Each structure stands twice: as C-alpha cells, then as structure tokens.
Amino acid sequence: QPMRLKNVPYAPEVIDASPFVAAEPEKNRGHWQDVFAREAPLHIEIGMGKGQFLLAMALQHPDISYIGIEKFPSVLLRAVQKQDERQLANIRLLCLYAEKLPEIFAPGEISRIYLNFSDPWPKDRHAKRRLTAPAFLHCYEQLLAPDGSLEMKTDNRALFDYSLETLAACGWELTSVTRDLHR
C-alpha cells in the first residue's frame, strides 16, 4: 500500500529555515567531514521518510555522521521538525532526488547506504526508478568507500526478488540476505 502524500504548503519554508538542512549540498561534495566538523564514517539513508530510523541510529551511534535524503518536502518536514527539537549533532537532512547523489557526494565518501522500505515501483515500465535499478547500483558503487556497504530492507517480495537479480547482475557481493516474510 503506497504512502499517500499530503501536500503541506509551508514545508519548504520550514525545511529551508532549519540549520540541519544543507541549502546547497553540492558545495559540500567531498567535504562532508567539514560539515560535521569531525572525521567519522558517513552513512546515508535514501528515501528516509519521516526519519524514525535515522534519528534512532544517530542516537545509538553518536560516532557516525548521518545524512537523510528525502525527495518530498511534505514528508521530510516531519524529520526536520524532530531534528530541530532534538538537535543531534551527527545528523543532516537533504531534500533531493537520488539521481542527484553524484553531484552531492564524492567517490568513496560514503561508508554505508540504507534503503529502507523503498517505493517498489511495481510496474515494469517504472523499473528504472527503483532504488536498486542498475543505474542506481552503479552510482552507489562509485560513492561507497572500498569497504562500504549497502543495506536494504523491504516487505515487498517483488522488489526483493528484483533487487537480488540486479545486485547479482551488477556484480555485487551479497554478504547476508535475510528473509523475514510474514504470510
């Protein structure tokens, strides 16, 4: 069941006003360590939604720098509000499409990429939009550090199967595959 998007007209203003949202993220390409003012592994979540996962991870792992990416301002708004309340030093948020990642991050700059319950884009003609489509996988490969990793969670069997196929076809080594399918 896809998430229904409710337009929140003031979302862009709240997002732009937050000190935790990089206004011109391409200027930080290759220099995200400076944004966090420390040397630390950089983990990103693509399609972070309202930010529950990322905020929990940042609290549990203060030694890691996190960047949450969401393309819809109305969805990102809630994460921005939560982060503005908590003021966690190890989180930044971005409102942008995943296709822009190579403009935002330098090769090898990212230690881990999280894809949590991404839109499955069930129609075959939309396969290129899936975050595990070959074009995205090639992009991640460039941006991840040599020992970097991609972690994906989905409850959509078709997306899971598709992702296993594309990961194998693109030469990714699967270190662990966990199936927890509830019927």
Kinemage of the C-alpha trace (Angstrom):
@kinemage 1
@onewidth
@group {chain A} dominant
@subgroup {mainchain}
@vectorlist {calphas} color= white
{ca gln a 1} P 0.000 0.000 0.000
{ca pro a 2} L 1.757 3.202 -1.125
{ca met a 3} L 2.014 6.076 1.296
{ca arg a 4} L -0.391 8.881 0.430
{ca leu a 5} L 1.276 12.229 0.197
{ca lys a 6} L -0.482 15.156 1.739
{ca asn a 7} L 0.814 18.459 0.478
{ca val a 8} L 1.970 20.718 3.286
{ca pro a 9} L 2.286 24.190 1.762
{ca tyr a 10} L 4.649 25.562 4.428
{ca ala a 11} L 7.025 22.557 4.300
{ca pro a 12} L 9.651 24.186 2.023
{ca glu a 13} L 9.896 27.239 4.305
{ca val a 14} L 10.391 25.138 7.466
{ca ile a 15} L 12.953 22.957 5.674
{ca asp a 16} L 14.880 25.969 4.332
{ca ala a 17} L 14.954 27.555 7.799
{ca ser a 18} L 16.430 24.503 9.533
{ca pro a 19} L 20.149 24.642 10.340
{ca phe a 20} L 20.210 20.849 9.857
{ca val a 21} L 19.280 21.009 6.167
{ca ala a 22} L 22.097 21.787 3.748
{ca ala a 23} L 20.766 24.515 1.438
{ca glu a 24} L 23.326 23.958 -1.332
{ca pro a 25} L 24.555 20.412 -0.664
{ca glu a 26} L 26.635 20.227 -3.865
{ca lys a 27} L 29.035 22.726 -2.242
{ca asn a 28} L 29.830 20.072 0.399
{ca arg a 29} L 30.775 17.403 -2.173
{ca gly a 30} L 33.951 15.768 -0.903
{ca his a 31} L 33.828 17.857 2.306
{ca trp a 32} L 31.014 16.384 4.378
{ca gln a 33} L 33.500 15.754 7.218
{ca asp a 34} L 33.822 19.561 7.473
{ca val a 35} L 30.030 19.949 7.744
{ca phe a 36} L 30.070 17.689 10.801
{ca ala a 37} L 33.361 19.225 11.996
{ca arg a 38} L 34.921 15.803 12.612
{ca glu a 39} L 36.292 12.697 10.967
{ca ala a 40} L 33.647 9.977 11.163
{ca pro a 41} L 32.100 7.336 8.918
{ca leu a 42} L 29.328 8.822 6.764
{ca his a 43} L 26.081 6.857 6.471
{ca ile a 44} L 23.184 7.975 4.285
{ca glu a 45} L 19.582 6.851 4.086
{ca ile a 46} L 17.892 7.351 0.736
{ca gly a 47} L 14.141 7.783 0.986
{ca met a 48} L 14.209 8.403 4.722
{ca gly a 49} L 10.530 9.267 5.074
{ca lys a 50} L 9.755 10.869 8.419
{ca gly a 51} L 13.170 9.965 9.831
{ca gln a 52} L 12.410 7.409 12.565
{ca phe a 53} L 15.200 5.023 11.516
{ca leu a 54} L 17.837 7.708 11.042
{ca leu a 55} L 17.085 9.516 14.304
{ca ala a 56} L 17.250 6.230 16.231
{ca met a 57} L 20.564 5.309 14.568
{ca ala a 58} L 22.054 8.739 15.309
{ca leu a 59} L 21.135 8.406 18.995
{ca gln a 60} L 22.606 4.885 19.205
{ca his a 61} L 25.783 5.719 17.264
{ca pro a 62} L 26.995 9.253 18.039
{ca asp a 63} L 30.364 8.324 16.484
{ca ile a 64} L 28.782 8.091 12.989
{ca ser a 65} L 27.643 11.009 10.821
{ca tyr a 66} L 24.237 10.517 9.185
{ca ile a 67} L 22.608 12.198 6.215
{ca gly a 68} L 18.943 11.567 5.490
{ca ile a 69} L 17.673 12.113 1.972
{ca glu a 70} L 14.015 12.514 1.046
{ca lys a 71} L 12.630 13.915 -2.189
{ca phe a 72} L 9.237 15.043 -0.913
{ca pro a 73} L 9.259 18.210 1.249
{ca ser a 74} L 5.922 17.283 2.846
{ca val a 75} L 7.463 14.003 4.074
{ca leu a 76} L 10.862 15.446 5.042
{ca leu a 77} L 9.098 18.124 7.090
{ca arg a 78} L 8.400 15.721 9.986
{ca ala a 79} L 12.048 14.599 10.173
{ca val a 80} L 13.171 18.237 10.126
{ca gln a 81} L 10.781 19.078 12.963
{ca lys a 82} L 12.022 16.113 15.035
{ca gln a 83} L 15.666 17.006 14.399
{ca asp a 84} L 15.047 20.688 15.189
{ca glu a 85} L 13.669 19.514 18.583
{ca arg a 86} L 16.484 17.036 19.296
{ca gln a 87} L 19.399 18.994 17.806
{ca leu a 88} L 21.533 15.892 17.218
{ca ala a 89} L 24.999 16.984 16.088
{ca asn a 90} L 25.511 13.918 13.880
{ca ile a 91} L 22.533 14.357 11.516
{ca arg a 92} L 21.969 16.460 8.415
{ca leu a 93} L 18.965 16.263 6.113
{ca leu a 94} L 18.620 16.846 2.384
{ca cys a 95} L 15.594 17.376 0.172
{ca leu a 96} L 16.594 15.963 -3.207
{ca tyr a 97} L 16.153 13.168 -5.711
{ca ala a 98} L 18.509 10.179 -5.532
{ca glu a 99} L 19.593 10.829 -9.132
{ca lys a 100} L 21.486 13.868 -7.778
{ca leu a 101} L 23.740 11.830 -5.442
{ca pro a 102} L 26.889 12.074 -7.650
{ca glu a 103} L 26.584 15.881 -7.507
{ca ile a 104} L 26.363 15.798 -3.690
{ca phe a 105} L 28.920 13.141 -2.711
{ca ala a 106} L 32.443 12.467 -3.974
{ca pro a 107} L 33.575 8.977 -4.975
{ca gly a 108} L 34.356 6.868 -1.892
{ca glu a 109} L 32.902 9.432 0.525
{ca ile a 110} L 30.104 7.227 1.921
{ca ser a 111} L 30.621 4.272 4.292
{ca arg a 112} L 27.074 2.892 4.247
{ca ile a 113} L 23.863 3.425 2.304
{ca tyr a 114} L 20.492 2.426 3.752
{ca leu a 115} L 17.435 1.721 1.601
{ca asn a 116} L 14.542 1.084 3.978
{ca phe a 117} L 11.164 0.108 2.553
{ca ser a 118} L 11.744 1.954 -0.713
{ca asp a 119} L 8.931 2.547 -3.179
{ca pro a 120} L 8.689 -0.754 -5.121
{ca trp a 121} L 7.540 0.886 -8.379
{ca pro a 122} L 5.601 -2.285 -9.260
{ca lys a 123} L 5.044 -1.590 -12.966
{ca asp a 124} L 7.782 -2.928 -15.235
{ca arg a 125} L 7.937 0.347 -17.152
{ca his a 126} L 8.947 2.087 -13.897
{ca ala a 127} L 11.754 -0.373 -13.027
{ca lys a 128} L 14.435 2.261 -13.673
{ca arg a 129} L 13.000 4.308 -10.787
{ca arg a 130} L 13.603 1.534 -8.236
{ca leu a 131} L 16.487 2.391 -5.902
{ca thr a 132} L 18.068 -0.973 -6.743
{ca ala a 133} L 17.908 -0.450 -10.524
{ca pro a 134} L 21.295 -0.943 -12.258
{ca ala a 135} L 21.855 2.817 -12.757
{ca phe a 136} L 21.452 3.440 -9.023
{ca leu a 137} L 23.643 0.449 -8.109
{ca his a 138} L 26.450 1.764 -10.355
{ca cys a 139} L 26.096 5.163 -8.683
{ca tyr a 140} L 26.293 3.637 -5.179
{ca glu a 141} L 29.345 1.649 -6.215
{ca gln a 142} L 31.142 4.895 -7.090
{ca leu a 143} L 30.115 6.735 -3.931
{ca leu a 144} L 30.797 3.958 -1.420
{ca ala a 145} L 34.215 3.646 0.207
{ca pro a 146} L 36.108 0.461 -0.775
{ca asp a 147} L 34.857 -1.285 2.378
{ca gly a 148} L 31.436 0.398 2.195
{ca ser a 149} L 28.095 -1.396 2.249
{ca leu a 150} L 24.519 -1.137 1.079
{ca glu a 151} L 21.767 -2.251 3.467
{ca met a 152} L 18.279 -2.748 2.178
{ca lys a 153} L 15.041 -3.677 3.914
{ca thr a 154} L 11.765 -4.309 2.140
{ca asp a 155} L 8.463 -6.001 2.804
{ca asn a 156} L 7.721 -6.197 -0.919
{ca arg a 157} L 8.539 -9.632 -2.329
{ca ala a 158} L 8.691 -8.446 -5.965
{ca leu a 159} L 11.152 -5.659 -5.080
{ca phe a 160} L 13.196 -8.111 -3.011
{ca asp a 161} L 13.463 -10.573 -5.915
{ca tyr a 162} L 14.196 -7.792 -8.408
{ca ser a 163} L 16.909 -6.401 -6.133
{ca leu a 164} L 18.610 -9.780 -5.743
{ca glu a 165} L 18.652 -10.112 -9.544
{ca thr a 166} L 20.046 -6.639 -10.207
{ca leu a 167} L 22.623 -6.873 -7.429
{ca ala a 168} L 23.901 -10.155 -8.871
{ca ala a 169} L 23.814 -8.852 -12.462
{ca cys a 170} L 25.806 -5.765 -11.419
{ca gly a 171} L 28.438 -7.869 -9.641
{ca trp a 172} L 27.595 -7.002 -6.053
{ca glu a 173} L 28.710 -9.475 -3.409
{ca leu a 174} L 25.858 -10.381 -1.078
{ca thr a 175} L 27.222 -10.887 2.422
{ca ser a 176} L 23.897 -11.611 4.022
{ca val a 177} L 20.344 -11.997 2.841
{ca thr a 178} L 17.673 -12.323 5.471
{ca arg a 179} L 14.141 -13.265 4.652
{ca asp a 180} L 11.534 -12.475 7.217
{ca leu a 181} L 8.405 -12.787 5.145
{ca his a 182} L 5.171 -12.908 7.089
{ca arg a 183} L 2.282 -14.598 5.349
